[in-house]
């Protein structure tokens, strides 16, 4: 009987496959974390962009639907006095 130096046992093959699986799992986890971080950055940019847009250009109100805008309201001994935009123009 001669000893074969290139004889790989099932234990060595199993360990190699286990190591390759662990490397594939690590690469997959790194990719998942990378894409999750990229998605979080994109969402943060969208939210901050919307906040900036709302700050510098607020939505216009439809003046026909709502009542007059109240500029000032205060109580007097005879009742409430309410100043509206329509009163101020005249």
Secondary structure, 3 states (H helix, E strand, C coil): CCCCCCCCCHHHHHHHHHHHHHHHHHHHHHHHHHHHHHHHHHHHHHHHHHHHHHHHCCCCCCCCCCCCCEEEEEEECCEEEEEEHHHHHC
